[in-house]
Each structure stands twice: as structure tokens, then as C-alpha cells.
């Protein structure tokens, strides 16, 4: 999960979080992060496979801002 300049969070999955953060900051990431740059990596979970990662991504995206903030803490 990355935190955007405006304090919002963007959640996604990748096999290389540091590379993906750089892509977002270069404008090559999602449209949302292009509009809310710069971003910085604040939370990472390692999961065993792509399917698990995508399910966890969906679960995190359903959290409200305060719940995401608590997850990051």
C-alpha cells in the first residue's frame, strides 16, 4: 500500500514493491496515483501466490481510511 501526497491510500499487488513505488512516482502507475503523486510505500504483506495476493488486495480496498491507517501503524 502506498500513501499519496494528499494522505489517501492506494492498494495494489506486485512482486516488487520498491520498483512499483518508483513506477507510480514516475507517472507509469495507476491513473489514481498519477493524480496524487508523490506516493511512498507504507505497508507490504508477503503472500504465497498471486491468487492470495489479489484476494488480500480486494479485502484491503474494502477497508475505510481509518482502518487502512491502523493497518499501516
N, C-alpha and C positions, 0 to 999 in steps of 0.2 A: 504494500500500500504506500502511496506517496501522498504527501501533504502539499497542496498547492499554495501559491502565494497568498490567496485570499482566505486560507485556513480550511478550505474544503479538502476532502479526501477523494482519491481516485484508486480504485482497486482493480487489479488485473493479475494475470498469471504469466510467468515466464520461467525459462530455465536459467536465465542470467539477469538477476535483478539490477545489478550495477550498470550493465550495458543498457538495459531498458530505461533506467532513470536518465542516462545520458541521451538516449533517443528522444525521450519526452522533452527534455530541455533544449534539444536541437530542433524541435518542431516536427519530428518524424513520428511522434507517437499518436495517440488518440486525439480526435478533434477537441475533446474537453480539455486535455492538458495543454494543447496549443493555445487555447484561450485563457488559461490560468497559470501560465509559466511565471517564474520558475517553480519547479517541484523539487522536493527532496524525499528520499526514501526514509520511511519511518517505521515500517513493520514488514517482516518477512516470516513466512512459515514454510518449512520444507515438508513436502508430501511425497508419497511413494510413486505416484504416477499422474499422468495428465488428467485422467478422469476424476481422481480425488481432488486435484488442484482446481479443476473447473467447478466442482460441487462446492468446495470451500469458498471460492470466489463469489459464487451466487449467494451463499449464506452471508458473507461479509457485506455484500452490496445491499442486502435487505436490512442491515443494521442502520439505526439513525445516527446522526452526527455524534451525539454524546456517547453512544455505545462504541462507536469506532474510536473516539478519543480515549475511552477507558481501555480498549484493546491495545492501543498504542502505548499507553502508560505501562 
